[in-house]
Amino acid sequence: MALLHILRFPDPRLRLVSAPVSVVDETIRQLIDDMLETMYAAPGIGLAAPQVDVAQRVVVVDASPEGDAPVCLVNPEIISREGVEIMEEGCLSVPGFHENVERASRIKVRALDREGQPFELEAEGLLAVCIQHEIDHLDGKLFVDYLSEIKRKRIQKKMEKQRRFSM
């Protein structure tokens, strides 16, 4: 397994729409394992393939309190949404920033597992929010897109300043 480099906002690669995975093979399983290792090391509770510069529809999440219940979603698709949840979100691609975002409180998602087998998952609360956040990444959307333009631009300027000082 390997730790992968996480892209940071406003990197334009984070805005690309990811392609569906045609076959879940050893390459995809290795990507899933590397993404999990990277997510846990960051530390985070979710990571989407575009965040590690892989434009494919692969997501890993673990919203369990102990961090011992990883879920992998290949080609995830939300098939139902219910309720409203406003929760503070952060993002490994936007480190150091947290803002309230409104999302569905309960979802049902259809995906393939790490073996390529189809399954459906019902999620609520933090897990539902996390899955929605990561699926947004697959469509080139970030949590900052839910914020006002003023807040988004402020965060972008601070991220650009951090990048200049870290070079």
VMD Tcl script that draws the C-alpha trace (Angstrom):
set ca {
  {0.00 0.00 0.00}
  {1.05 3.58 -0.53}
  {0.19 7.04 0.70}
  {-1.14 9.12 -2.16}
  {-0.77 12.87 -2.70}
  {-4.00 14.75 -1.99}
  {-4.77 17.61 -4.38}
  {-5.68 20.93 -2.78}
  {-8.28 23.50 -3.72}
  {-8.22 25.42 -6.08}
  {-6.37 22.80 -8.19}
  {-8.36 22.59 -11.46}
  {-8.10 18.77 -11.49}
  {-10.59 18.75 -8.59}
  {-13.19 20.18 -11.01}
  {-13.01 17.29 -13.50}
  {-15.96 14.91 -13.79}
  {-14.78 11.35 -13.12}
  {-15.29 8.48 -15.53}
  {-17.15 5.33 -14.47}
  {-15.03 2.30 -13.62}
  {-15.58 -0.29 -16.36}
  {-14.07 -3.27 -14.52}
  {-13.20 -3.66 -10.85}
  {-9.82 -5.35 -11.21}
  {-6.61 -5.55 -9.19}
  {-5.66 -1.99 -10.20}
  {-8.92 -0.63 -8.77}
  {-8.60 -2.75 -5.61}
  {-5.06 -1.39 -5.12}
  {-6.38 2.15 -5.59}
  {-9.05 1.47 -2.94}
  {-6.45 0.14 -0.49}
  {-4.13 3.11 -1.12}
  {-7.03 5.55 -0.75}
  {-8.02 3.99 2.58}
  {-4.45 4.20 3.85}
  {-4.22 7.82 2.70}
  {-7.60 8.74 4.23}
  {-6.75 7.23 7.63}
  {-3.27 8.81 7.64}
  {-4.56 12.29 6.74}
  {-6.67 11.81 9.01}
  {-10.07 11.94 7.39}
  {-13.39 10.11 7.13}
  {-13.78 10.14 3.36}
  {-11.75 10.35 0.19}
  {-12.68 10.35 -3.48}
  {-10.36 9.24 -6.29}
  {-10.25 12.71 -7.93}
  {-8.68 14.05 -4.73}
  {-5.68 11.80 -5.41}
  {-5.61 12.74 -9.11}
  {-7.45 9.65 -10.38}
  {-10.47 10.69 -12.44}
  {-12.51 7.55 -11.78}
  {-15.69 7.05 -9.78}
  {-14.24 5.51 -6.60}
  {-14.99 6.63 -3.03}
  {-13.89 5.38 0.38}
  {-15.50 6.45 3.67}
  {-15.32 5.51 7.32}
  {-17.59 7.60 9.54}
  {-17.49 5.13 12.45}
  {-16.39 6.50 15.84}
  {-13.56 3.95 16.05}
  {-12.46 4.35 12.42}
  {-12.80 0.63 11.81}
  {-15.74 0.37 9.38}
  {-14.45 1.28 5.93}
  {-16.92 1.41 3.06}
  {-15.84 1.45 -0.56}
  {-18.15 2.63 -3.32}
  {-17.31 2.12 -6.98}
  {-19.57 3.98 -9.43}
  {-21.84 5.20 -6.60}
  {-25.24 6.60 -7.43}
  {-27.66 8.13 -4.95}
  {-31.07 6.60 -5.67}
  {-33.08 8.29 -2.91}
  {-32.76 11.22 -0.51}
  {-34.83 12.19 2.51}
  {-34.81 14.92 5.11}
  {-32.41 17.78 5.68}
  {-29.21 17.83 7.71}
  {-27.00 20.85 8.32}
  {-23.59 19.69 9.41}
  {-20.17 21.24 9.64}
  {-17.99 19.83 6.87}
  {-14.32 19.91 6.15}
  {-12.32 18.40 3.31}
  {-8.88 16.88 2.93}
  {-8.51 19.00 -0.23}
  {-9.41 22.17 1.70}
  {-7.49 21.61 4.95}
  {-8.13 23.87 7.90}
  {-11.55 25.09 6.80}
  {-14.92 23.95 8.16}
  {-18.33 25.32 7.23}
  {-21.97 24.31 7.64}
  {-23.48 22.63 4.58}
  {-27.08 21.50 4.02}
  {-27.53 17.97 2.65}
  {-30.04 15.13 2.79}
  {-30.14 13.47 6.21}
  {-30.88 9.99 4.79}
  {-29.82 8.50 1.49}
  {-29.84 5.22 -0.36}
  {-26.89 4.61 -2.63}
  {-26.24 1.93 -5.25}
  {-22.62 0.99 -6.04}
  {-20.15 -1.79 -6.67}
  {-17.98 -3.13 -3.82}
  {-14.22 -3.78 -4.03}
  {-14.94 -7.13 -5.68}
  {-17.18 -5.55 -8.32}
  {-20.41 -6.87 -6.80}
  {-23.44 -4.54 -6.85}
  {-24.98 -3.53 -3.53}
  {-27.23 -0.90 -2.00}
  {-26.54 0.97 1.21}
  {-28.89 3.06 3.33}
  {-27.11 5.74 5.34}
  {-28.10 8.54 7.68}
  {-26.44 11.28 9.68}
  {-22.68 11.64 9.36}
  {-22.29 8.65 7.01}
  {-24.96 10.03 4.65}
  {-23.35 13.47 4.66}
  {-19.90 11.99 4.07}
  {-21.07 9.87 1.12}
  {-22.82 12.87 -0.48}
  {-19.68 14.98 0.00}
  {-17.47 12.35 -1.66}
  {-19.88 11.72 -4.55}
  {-19.82 15.47 -5.20}
  {-16.05 15.14 -5.76}
  {-16.75 12.63 -8.53}
  {-18.78 15.32 -10.27}
  {-16.16 18.05 -9.82}
  {-17.99 19.73 -6.95}
  {-16.49 20.76 -3.61}
  {-18.16 21.62 -0.31}
  {-17.05 25.25 -0.79}
  {-19.47 25.41 -3.75}
  {-22.32 25.34 -1.21}
  {-20.99 28.49 0.46}
  {-21.55 32.11 -0.45}
  {-19.27 33.50 -3.14}
  {-17.61 35.75 -0.56}
  {-16.74 32.82 1.74}
  {-15.57 30.66 -1.19}
  {-13.27 33.40 -2.53}
  {-11.87 34.05 0.97}
  {-11.02 30.36 1.36}
  {-9.53 30.22 -2.14}
  {-7.28 33.23 -1.45}
  {-6.08 31.70 1.82}
  {-5.40 28.34 0.13}
  {-3.45 30.05 -2.68}
  {-1.44 32.01 -0.10}
  {-0.65 28.77 1.82}
  {0.50 27.13 -1.43}
  {2.83 30.05 -2.27}
  {4.41 29.94 1.18}
  {4.88 26.17 1.11}
  {6.79 26.14 -2.18}
}
mol new
graphics top color blue
foreach p $ca { graphics top sphere $p radius 0.5 }
foreach p [lrange $ca 0 end-1] q [lrange $ca 1 end] { graphics top cylinder $p $q radius 0.2 }
display resetview
